[in-house]
Amino acid sequence: MSEEDNVEIIVKETKKIPVDKIQMSNLQARQTGVSKGLEIFAEQIRKIGLIQPVVVYEIDGGMYELIVGQRRYLAHQDILKWKKIMAMIIQKPASDKMATTISWLENEARQKMSMKDKMKLVAEMYAEKIPIKDIMKDLGMKEKDVKGCVKLPRVPDVVREAVQNGEISPDLAIRATDAKNFDKFITDESEGDDVLELAKLMMGNKLTVSQLGGTEEFGTSNPDASNGEIIQGGIDNSTSQISVDITSSDIKRLERYAENNEIASKNVAAALLIVDGLTEAGE
C-alpha cells in the first residue's frame, strides 16, 4: 500500500444528500463566528454553485453527521433553503479526537486572499464595468473597501504598499491621502511617509465615522497642520447627532447591512450610508 493510501480519511462516495438528513457535530474545530457574513456567502453559492462539498459520515437512522462545512451547510439550510447539498461521505472517524482533527485541518488549509490580490481583482472587475455591489458579493468585501481599492491608484506608493501588506485599510488610505492634500504625480512621493503616518494614527485612535470625516475636512482646510493637529481637529470637528424616522423593516435592513459589512452598529452604518450618498450626489 502506498503512503497516499495509508491515511485516516476513507472516502466512500460523493453525492448530493438531503439537507434535513444532516445534523451538526459538536466536534467542529470552528466554534465562533460561524454565521458571520453568511448571507453574502450564500449569495456567492447561489450565483456560482457550491465549489467544495461538505464532509459527513453516516450515523443511525439514515442521518449524517457534519464534520466539515458548517457555513456551507447553514447557507443551504437557513438562507438558500435548498433541499440538497453536495457531500463527501467518509467512513466514520475512529475517535472524537480524529473527527476534530479533520475539522481543524480543513479550516487550517484555507488561506485568505491577500489584500494585494483583492486589490488587483477589484481593479480588473471594475474595469469590466462590474457594479461595486456585485464585486462586494463576489469577493465578500465591505463597500468602503471596494470603493477604496478603486481609488487606490491615486494614493502615495508607500501607502498603497501598506494596504497590500494589510497594515491599513483601503478606506483609511484614501482618507489620509485626502486629508494631507496629496495629489498623485504633483505632490512628491517623499510626502507619502507622512500620509502613511496619518493613516496609522487614524487607525490607532479608533476614530468614529464622524471623526474620520472631520479629520479629512480639517486636514484639507489646514494644509500646514501636523498629523497630531489633524487628528485632534477631526475629533473636535466631529458633528452632532441627527434623528430620522424609518420603518421597523428598514431598521432590520440597516442592521443586516451593518452585520454583512462588519460595521460596528446600525448607527455607524447609517452614518456611512448618508455620507456616501451625499458624496455620490456631488455634495
N, C-alpha and C positions, 0 to 999 in steps of 0.2 A: 504494500500500500504506500502510495506517495505521501509526502508531507502535507500536500494541499488537501488530501482526502482524510487525513487524520486530525479532524477538527471537531469541536464540541457541537457546532450548529449543523444539524442534519435537516436539509430542506426536503419536504415531502412533495409539495406541489405549490404552484402559484395560480390563483384564480380569483374571480370575484365571489365574495360571500356576502350574505345579508348583514347589514349594519346592526340590526337588532339582535343578532346572534353573538355579538361581541360584548364582552364585559371588560372593564378596566382592571388592570392588575395594580395592587398596592406595592409592587416591587419595582415600579418605574424609577429610573435614576432621576429624571426631571420632576421635581415636586413643586416648583414655584414658577410663576409667570407663564403657565401653560396656555391660558386664554388670551394673553396679551397680543393685540393686533390680529385676532383670529378672523375678523370679518374681512380684512384686507387679504389675508392668506386664502380664505375661502373663495374670494373673487378671482384670485390667481388660478385656483383649481378649476373654477367654473369656466374660465377663459381658455385654458390650455390643457386641462385634464390633470390627473394625478401622475406625476413623473415617477415617484418611488412608492412601491406598495408598503402597507403596514405589515408588521410581523406578528403572527399569532401562533398559538398552539391549541390543539383540541382538548376540551375538558368534557365532563359528563353532560348528558342531555342534549347533545348536538350543538353545544355552545363552544365559543372560542375565548381564550384569554389573550388580551392585547399586551404585548411585551415591548413593541417598538411602534411609534407613530401616533402618540396621543393627540397631537394637534391635527393631523390628517383625519383621524377618526372623529374628533369633535367638530371639525369643519363640515364633514359629511353629515354627521348626526344633527348638530344644532343649527348650523347656518344654511347649508345647501339642501338639507332634508332629502338627500339621495338615499335610495334603498339599499344599494350595494356598493362595496368598496373592494378595490384590488388588494389582495392579501397574499403574502408569502406564508405558507403554513409549514411550520417546522416541528420537529419531534420535541416533545416536552423536555425542557432543560432538566438536567439531573438533580439540581438543587435550586433553592431560592437564591443563593449567592450567585449561581451561574446565570440565572434569569436577570438579576440586577446588573451583572457584569455585561451581559449582551446589550441591555438598555443603555448602560453608560458608554459602551464602545460606540454605539450608533450616534449618540449625542456628541461624543468627543471627536468623531470623524468629520463632523461638519466644520467647515471653516467659512466664516463670514466673508462676503465680498469686500475687498478693501475699498476705502473711500476713493483711492486713485482710480480703481476700476469703475466704481459707480460714477465718478465724475466724467470719465471717458464715455461711458454708456449713455448717461444723461445727455451729453452734448450730441452724440450721434442720433439719439432718438428725437431730440428737439430739432435737429437739422432736417429730420424726416417729417417734420411738422406733426409729430405725435403730441396730442394735448398733454399739458402738465398733469392733469388728474389721472390720465391713463399711465403716465410714467410713474406716478406715485403708487398706483395699484400694482403695476408690473414689478417694480423694484422694492416695494414695501418701504418707501421713504416718506418723510414728512414733507408737506407742501413747501415750507420755508426753506428746507434744504435742497429740494429740487430747483426751486427758483434761484437759490444761492449758487448752485452748480452752473446754471445757465449764465449767471452774471460773473462767474469767477475769472474769465479771461481778462477782466479789467482791474484785478487786484494785483499788488506787487508780487513778484515771483516768489519771494521768501514766504509770503503769506499763503500763496497757493500751495506751496510745498508743505506748509504746516497743516493745511486742510487734508492734503493727500496722506499725511502721516498720522492723521487722527488726533492732532493736538488741539485743534479748534474746529468749530462747525462752519459750514459754508455761510450760514446766516451771520455769524459774528465777523467773519472775514469781510463781508460786504459792508456791514455796519461800521466797522473800524476804518475801512478804506474811505467811506463817505465822510465819516467824522473828521478824518485827517486831511480831507480835501485832496486826496491822492488822485492824480489824473494820469492814467497809463500813457506812456510814450511822451508825456510832457514833464511830469514830475520825475526826478532822478530816482532810479531803483534803490539807491542808498538809503532813501527815506523809508524803505519797506520794513526795516527793523523796528522803527518807531510805530508803524501801523500794527505790526505783529504784537508789540508790547501792549498796545491799547486793547487789542482783541483779547489777549490773555487776561488783562485787568478786568475787562467786561465779564469774562467767564469766571474769574476768581471771586469777584464781588457779587456774583449771582444776582445780577440786576433783573428787575421785573421788565415786562414788555414796555410799560410806560417809561421806566428809567432808561431803557435802551434807546427808545425813541428820543428822549430828552438828551441823551448823550450825543446822538447824531446831530440834533439841532444845535446844541451848544458848541460842538466842535466845528461845525460848518460856519457858524456865526463868529467864532473866535479862533481864527487860524493860528494865532500865536500862543494859544493856551497849551500848557503841559498836559501830559496824559492824566496825571492826578487831578488837575483842574477840570479836565473834560469829564472825568468820572463823577466828580463832586457836582459839577454843573448839571450833569444829566440827572443826578439824584434830586437836586434842588429844583430842576426844571420839569420833573415828572408831574403830570396833570392830575386834576381832581377826578372823582368818580362821576359817572353818569348812570342813569337808570333808564331801562327800556322795557316796554311791555310786549311780551311774546307769549304764545300759547304753550301749554304744557308739552305738546308734541314737538314743538320747536326746541324747547329746553332739552328734551330727550335727544333730539338730533345733535344739539350742541355738545351734550355730554358724550355722545358716541363719537363725534368728531374729535373731541379732546382725547378720548381714550385711544382711538385709532392712530392719532398723530403724536402720541406720547406727550401731550401737553398737560401741565400740572393740574389745571382745573377748567371748568366751563367758563369761568370769568376771564381767565387768561386767553382761552380760545376765542371768546367773543371780542376781546380787545384786538387780538391778532387779525381776525376777520374784518373788523371795522377799519383798521389801519390799512390792510391790504386793499380793501375795497376803495378807500379814498385815494390810495396811490394809483390804482388802475383807472380811476375816474379822472386822474390828472390833477388831483388836489394836493 
